[in-house]
Amino acid sequence: MQSSYVSSMTEISSRAFEAATIPNMTAQEAADLLMHAVQIRTFADILRSHAQGMEPKQALVKGLCANDPQRNRASVEKKVRDWLSGRYQPTAREDLLELCFIMELSLDEADEFLAEAGESGLHWRDPRELVYAFALRRRMNYLEAQDLLRRVLPQEIDLEGSGESESFTPLIHKEADAIQTEEELRQYLTQAADRLGTLHNSAYRQFLELMSVLEKPQSYVGEEKRYTSREIVEQYLDKHLPSKRGGKAMSEKLKSILVGWPDEVTISRMKNRKADVSRKILILLFLATDGGEPEEESWEECDAYEEEIEEEDEAELDFRSSYMRMNQMLAGCGYRMLDPRNPFDWIALYCMRVQEDRESMDGLNERLAHVLDVLFTAAPSGDQ
């Protein structure tokens, strides 16, 4: 059965997936396995895989200093060393986009790099990223792309806008691919302004749907209660995790899990469209709602799975349903699907697959709480 899931994965990813989905694994066993045996995909790994034969440290330092002569070279060298040593990685979208130009990536390569290093590939509805895509396709460098932005972006365009709620990103992508000249790009940005925006509309709609499940859960005793965002955070999202500033002692894997963990302020900003809905919050809400109500699976792969499996236990069926729906949700929102070499994603896979004691009635969110408690209260040492 596992071959159906891992057939398109690399050998390392396949091993990580299989480790996360071992049946009957306790939270302690999962934590130990993640910390000691699972080979995660680090930012250094991502950089080296996209450096195209360049020596990463030298190329990145040279490129960052060339793009902004005001940058202190010693500070830049330290930053790059920290990236390559796993101490931290850039999270700002603009920083990742700049690296695409420094590494001289093609449009497709940049899309892949952004998906691996961030939450999603190029966001075609974002006016700035649409311009960057044009620049990447024409092999411009970063400074040339900056000049292009200044020339073609309408001064009145609302870069923080959300665009029309029904904007269809694939259509915008297709239209942008047809743009051949700078003048066509300028005209398109003006004409399509009401369809463009930095925020992910599909992710926002999914966020509201999942939040509504938690805000007003079904009641079977005739009583209805509406929960506030604060109550939802306290009950489902506040895992009493330490600060990211846990010091040098905190491993790269644990830091990765903590990055972007939402709080009440974050949830409020997302609801009011003051911040984009993150990939991590969608995964957390999916787990908190036990994946919402399962719908009829529509992916073509499902038919192949049905033919392959004659007799399947209930836990495997539950996992398959959750796994398919989670990936379908993420892909539909423009985010990368679950990556077994990402520590947070690995934990999500574990939560969806583990077979707890049926009498405990533990849901996905409770399983998440158990493994996080083990990881952060008595965290296994090591980060291999």
N, C-alpha and C positions, 0 to 999 in steps of 0.2 A: 504493500500500500504506500509506503513512504516514497517509493520511486516516482509516484505520480506527482508528488509535491516538489521533489528536488531535481527532476530531470533537466531543468534549465539552469540549475545552480552550478557554481564552481564547486570543486571538491571540498574546499575549506568551508564554504557556505553550507554545503550539504551536511557536513559533519556537525556544524553548529546547529542546524535545524533538527537533525536527528537527536542531538543531545537535549535540546529544549523540549522535545516531544516524547521523551521516555515516559511510558505510563507509570503511574503509582509512585512518582518521585515526591519526596517530602520537600517542604520549603528549605530545610537545612541542606538537603542533598542538592537541590537546585542552586542554592547560593554558592555552595562549595564548587559545583561544576562550572558555574559561570565564572567565578573568580580564578579558578586554577586550570581549567581545561579548555575553555572556549577561546578561540583566537578571534578577537574582535577586529573590525576594520577601523584603524586609527586614521586621524587626519594625515599623519605622515605617510601612511600607506596610500591614501588617496592622492596626495601630492606626487609621490614617486611614480604612481601608475599613470599619471597624466603629464609628467614632465617631459615626455617625448625625447628621451636621450639626454636631456639637460642634467647638470648637477644641480639638484633642487636648491640647496642653500645659496650657492653662488648666483644662480639665475634669479631667485626671488629677491635677494638683497639688491642686486643690480637693478632689477626692474622697479622695485618699490622706490628706490632712491632716485631713479631717472624720472619717475612719474611725478615726484614732488621733491625738488631740491631742498626744500625747507626741512625735510625729515632728517633727523640726526642719524648718521650711519650706524653708530654704535647701538642706538636704540633699535634700529631696524634689524641689525644682526642678532640682537638678543631676542627680539620677537620671533624671528625665523627659527632660531635655535629652540625656542619654547614650542613652536609648532611641531618641529621635527622630533622633539624629545617626548611629545605627548603631554606637556604641561598644560597647555590649553590650545584651543583653536578659535579662529575668528568666527563670529556668529552674525556679524553685520552683513547684510546682503551685498552692499556696495563693495566691501572688502573681498568677498568671494568673486564678484564680477570682475574686479580689477585683476585678480589672480588668473582669470580666464585669458585675459589679454597678455599678461606677462608670460604665461606658458604657451602662448600662440596657438590656442585651441581653435579647432573648427567649430562651426555652429553646433553640430551634433555632439562633439566632444565636450563643449561647454555645457550643453544641456545635461549631459551625463554627469559631469563634475559637480554641477550645482545640485543635482538630485542626491548625489552621494555625500557631499559636504554640508548641504543644507537640508531643507525639507522638501524642496521640489525643484524641478528643472526650470527652464525659462518660463516666466509668467507673461504670456503674450498679451494679456490685457493691461499690463503695467506699461504706461507710455515710455518710461525710461528703459525698461528691459526690451521693449519693442525696438527702440533706437539702437540699443546695444546689439541686438540680434542682427540688425542691418549692418552694423559696423563689423561684427564678427564674420559675417558672410563675405564681406569685402576685405577681410584680413587687415583691417585698420589696427593701429596700436591704441593703447588706452587714452593717451593724450588726444589723438585724432578723434576718438569716440567722444571725449568730453567736448571738444570743439563742435562736433556734429550736434550734440545735445543742445548746445547754446544756440545753434543756428536754426534747428528745426522744431524744437518744442514751442508751441504757442505760449506766449507769456500769460495768457488768461487760463490755461489749462489747470484743472484741479488735480494735482498729483496725488492727493490724499483721498480723492473721491472713490466711490465704490463702483461707479458705472451703473448701467441699467441692471436691474436684478435678473433679467432674463438674457443678459449678454451671453453669447455662445462662443466660448474661447476657441474651440477648433475652427470655427468660421473666421474669427479674427486672425488666427494663425495662418489659415489658407490665404486670406487677403494680404497679410503682411509678406508672405512668401512671394507674392506676385509683384511687389514693389521693386522697381529697377533703378530708380534715380533718387537723388536727394530731394528734388522738387516733388516727386510723387510721394515721398515719405512725409514731407512737410504738409502737403495737401491732405494726406490720409489722417495724420494726427489731428488736424483741424476738423475734418469732416466726421471722424469717428470719435470725437472727444466724449460724447455722451455715452459711448459704449465702453470706454476705457476706465481703468481704475486700478489702484494698487492692491485692493482687498479681494480675497477669493470669495466670490458669491456662492458657489456651490458648497464650499466649506461652511459658510455662514448659515445657509439653509439647513445643512446637516446638524450643525451645532444647536440651532434653535429646536430642531426636532428631538434631539437627544436630551436637551435641557428640559423640554416640556414633559418628557417621561419622568424625570426626577422631580420637577416642580409640582406636578399633579399626578401622582401615581394612582393606578387603579385601586379601588377599595372594594373589598368583598364583604364588608360588614355595614355598608350603607353610610359610612362616614367619609367625608372628603376633607382633605387638608392640602393647602397649597404651601409649598416650601419656598423659602427665599433663597437667593444666591448664597448668602452666608451659611444657611443651614445645609445647603448642598455641598459647599466646600468643606464644612466641618465634618459632614457624614461620609462623603465619598472621596474627596481630593486631599484633605489634610492628613497626610500619613506621618506627621510629626518628624519630618525629615530634617537633617541638619542643613545648615547653610552651605552653599557652594564654596564659601570661604573657609572650608574645613581645614585648610592648611595643606602643606606638602604631603602630609601623611595619607591624604585621601587619594585612592587610586584613580587612574584615568577612567576605569569602568564606572566607578561610583559617581565621579564628576559628570560623566556622560548622562547618567540616569537623572541627575538633578537639574541639568541645564533646561531652562524654560519651563520648570514645574509651575503650574498656575496657582494663583491665590485669588482671594475675593476681588481684589482690585483688577487683576487681569481678566477675570470673568466678566466683571462689570464693563470694562473697556471693550471687550469683544462683543457683548450684547448691544452696546451703544455704537458699535462700528467706529470706535476710536482706535482700535487695534485689530490686526488681522487674526482670524481664527487659526490657531496653530495645529500642526499635525499631532503634537503630543496631547493636546486637550481632546481632540477627536478620539484618539485611542483610549484615553482615560475614561471619557464618557461612554464609549462603547463597552468597556469593561464594567463600568458602574451600572449600566442598564442591562448587563448580560447580553449585550449585542442587540438590544431592542427586540422587536417581534420578528422572528425569521420569516423571510419572504421566499417565494418559490425561486430557486436558484436558476439563473438565466445563462450562466456562462457555458460555452460549448464543452468545456472540460468536464462538466458534471456528468455528461452522458458517458464519457470514457471511464470516469470513476465508477459509475454504476455497473458498467460491464465488467470492470476488473474485480469488483468486490461482490462476492456472492453472499457471504455471511459477514456481517460487520457488527461489532459490539456498539452499545449505545454511546460510550465515551468517544469512540472514533467518529461516529456520525455527528455528535455534538461538535467535536473539534473541526471536522470538515466544514460544517455549516458556518461556524464562527470564523474560521480562517478565510473562507471564500467571501463572506459578507464584509469582513474587516478590509480585505484587500480591494474589494469592489468599491467600498466607501472611500478609501484613500485615493484610489485611482480616479474615481469620479470627481473628487475634489481637487485634482491636480497635484496630489502629493505622491511621493514614492510609496510603494507597497512595503510590507513588512520585510525587514532585512535581518536574518538570523545572526548576522555579525555585528549588529548594533545592540548594545547591552539592554537598552530599554525595550526594544522590539523583542529581544530574546526572552525577556521576562513576560511580555504579553503572550508570546507563543506558549510558554510554560503554563501560564494561567488558563489558557484556552484548552490545553491538552491534559493537564494533570487530573487524575481520578481521585478525588477526595472521598472520604468516608461518606456514603450516601446519606447516613443519618445526620451528618453535621449540617446539611443543607447549605454548605458554603457555595456562594456564587463567585463569579470571576473577580469581583472587587475584593471580596474577602481573601481570596487566594493571593491577590496582589498585595494586600496588607500584610499577609503572613510572610511572604518572601522578602518584602522590603524591610520588615521588622528584623528579620535575620541578618540581612545585608548591612543595615545601618546601626543596629544596636550591638551586634557582636560580629562586625564585618570580618569575613575571612581575609587573612592577609594575602598579599601577592596580587599581581596584575598581569599574569601571563596569558 
